[in-house]
Structure formats: structure tokens, C-alpha cells
Amino acid sequence: MAPLGFIDRPFEQIRDLLVVELAGIGGHVGIAGGPRSGKSTVMRTLICSLALTHSPREVQFYCLDFGGGALSSVAGLPHVGSVAGRLDADRVTRTVAEVTALIAQRERRFAELGVDSMATYRRMRADGRVADDPYGDVFLVVDGWFTLRSEFEALDGPVRQIAAQGLNFGVHLLLTAGRWSEV
């Protein structure tokens, strides 16, 4: 869970906290909007909120920044493994490959340990029963989905596989798009 903003309820004269719950089936986040509508800002706010409320052992971010460089400002956080842009094609490819490999590794690990869910795995890590996994919940951040699909076509399939399998193993996909039809 992470706070993201406020909900203003003027008729009740109150402001509630807008909280994002990412532990369950709503663990992926998609943000759509036109150019300069604040998509990257919301993404950066979500990353900073999760970094503020969780330790680097609990959450890590791997960012693909195709939205004009807005995510470079979070690169210095200890929670951020990398921020790769469109001009660094090798790093973009390695980032997706690393996240894909983590899912495969965790799938094998869950079978070995008899883990039935990510919630159980989180508890086992917190209790110290799983001490050799350096990753908590991992977030693949794609700021500019259309750019990924058009300039890195070979990565479209692996990223969709991350979206399909990731939540079972604590891997989340956060993406921005110009419109929902792109996704």
C-alpha cells in the first residue's frame, strides 16, 4: 500500500487519503493520458511514495523511461536498480531480461519451498526463513508503452508475460500510455 494523494469531498467537508493497494490482483498500474497530462509525474509520485513507506529490501524499481526523462530524478533512490532510456537499447533489453529471469527463479524457488502465494513468501522473508533472495516486490516501470512496442518490438512479448505471471511472484508492471487502445 502507498499513499498517492488526497480525495477532496467538499460536500462532506473532508479530505481522504488516496491509497493504492498493490498486494493483490490490482498489483499492476496503468496510467493513460494525453501529452503533458501528468502521467510521468503520477508514476514518479507512486515510486517515491512506495520508497518512502518501504525499505529497499521490500521494494525495488527497474525503470524504462521513454517519457522524456522524468524518471531520471528517482535514479538516486536506493530502491531503484536502474533507469534506462530509449537510447540505451542494451540496458533496456537487459532490464526486461533480468525481471523475466527473476520470475522464473521465483517460480522454481516457490516449488522448492512449497510456497503457496506471494503473501506467504513475504512473511517468510520477513521472518528470516528466506534470507538469500535480495529482492522484495519488484516493479518494472515502463513510462511510454507505445515507445516500447514500436521501438523494442522483441520486448513486447516478454513484458506481456511479466504482466501475466508477475503478480504471482511479486513482480508488478507500472506503465503509462497515451491512450488505452495502445495497451
C-alpha positions, 0 to 999 in steps of 0.5 A, a space after each residue: 500500500 502507498 499513499 498517492 494523494 488526497 480525495 477532496 469531498 467538499 460536500 462532506 467537508 473532508 479530505 481522504 487519503 488516496 491509497 493504492 493497494 498493490 498486494 493483490 490482483 490490482 498489483 499492476 498500474 496503468 496510467 493513460 493520458 494525453 501529452 503533458 497530462 501528468 502521467 510521468 509525474 503520477 508514476 514518479 509520485 507512486 515510486 517515491 511514495 512506495 520508497 518512502 513507506 518501504 525499505 529497499 529490501 521490500 521494494 525495488 524499481 527497474 525503470 524504462 523511461 521513454 517519457 522524456 526523462 522524468 524518471 531520471 530524478 528517482 535514479 538516486 533512490 536506493 530502491 531503484 536498480 536502474 533507469 534506462 532510456 530509449 537510447 540505451 537499447 542494451 540496458 533496456 533489453 537487459 532490464 526486461 531480461 533480468 525481471 523475466 529471469 527473476 520470475 522464473 527463479 521465483 517460480 522454481 524457488 516457490 516449488 522448492 519451498 512449497 510456497 503457496 502465494 506471494 503473501 506467504 513468501 513475504 512473511 517468510 522473508 520477513 521472518 528470516 526463513 528466506 534470507 538469500 533472495 535480495 529482492 522484495 516486490 519488484 516493479 518494472 516501470 515502463 513510462 511510454 508503452 507505445 515507445 516500447 512496442 514500436 521501438 523494442 518490438 522483441 520486448 513486447 512479448 516478454 513484458 506481456 508475460 511479466 504482466 501475466 505471471 508477475 503478480 504471482 511472484 511479486 513482480 508488478 508492471 507500472 506503465 503509462 500510455 497515451 491512450 488505452 487502445 495502445 495497451 
